[in-house]
Amino acid sequence: MASQLGREWGGEMRIRALPGALMNKQDMAQMYRDYLFEEGYAPRIDNDGDVVFKFEGRTFLIIPDDGDAEFFRLAFPNFWRLESDDERKQAMLAALNVTAAIKVAKIFPVRDNMWATIELFCTPPEAFKPVFGRSLHALNSAVEQFRQSMQEPPATVN
């Protein structure tokens, strides 16, 4: 699912991980899957190597980065479909405001859908564990704030 995401985000600018982070994408996916299982989720690894799990009826991904084991990305994909150019403009403004307001959260379009992510550098890679719950909560808060903003009438400029 996310294998083409780097291209959709405008290319893949890479900063190499620090020495010692020798995990490959499969190792990272297994680490994430094991953690989620221990925490009571029912995770699975999809065909792209992303870890898929559900929380409160929503489907989330943890997207391992094969070039950077210390980069942690938690995603809520396709949570809002963009139906028109006007809606896209409103969504871009809402996304900008939410991204500025919610720490480490990013909201952005991928084709005709909106995605939300939490992105962190975790050294060592296992350092995501103590902040996972807070990250999931921040991601849900960002999505809810975006949805509320989209339900308000768009601002007009005179």
Secondary structure, DSSP 8 states (H G I E B T S, - for coil): --TTHHHHTTS-------TT----HHHHHHHHHHHHHHTT---EE-TTS-EEEEETTEEEEE---TT-TTEEEEEEEEEEE--SHHHHHHHHHHHHHHHHHSTTEEEEEETTEEEEEEEEE-SSGGGGGGGHHHHHHHHHHHHHHHHHHHHS------
